[in-house]
């Protein structure tokens, strides 16, 4: 089980790390509100990725 919070871009479907816990809840909320896609820069409509998308992202990062 990961202690990371991920976002998914609605424009390019990029999954990216938003915050790594533990951290203060207020700081994590601020990071989530300000999340921007590292691939295309989109800031609107960032959603939570599915568990499969997160596993794929984590696996790709470990390789």
Residue pairs with C-beta under 8 A, 6 or more apart in sequence:
2 54
2 58
3 20
3 21
3 22
4 17
4 18
4 19
4 20
4 21
5 17
5 18
5 19
5 20
5 21
5 28
5 31
5 32
6 15
6 16
6 17
6 18
6 48
6 49
6 53
6 54
6 57
7 15
7 16
7 18
7 32
7 35
7 37
7 46
7 47
7 48
7 49
8 14
8 15
8 16
8 46
8 47
8 48
8 49
8 53
9 15
9 16
9 37
9 39
9 40
9 42
9 46
10 42
10 44
10 45
10 46
10 47
11 37
11 40
11 42
11 45
12 37
12 39
12 40
12 42
14 37
14 38
14 39
14 40
15 49
15 53
15 54
15 56
15 57
16 35
16 37
16 38
16 39
16 57
18 31
18 32
18 35
18 46
19 27
19 28
19 31
19 32
21 28
34 43
35 43
35 46
36 42
36 43
36 46
37 43
37 46
49 57
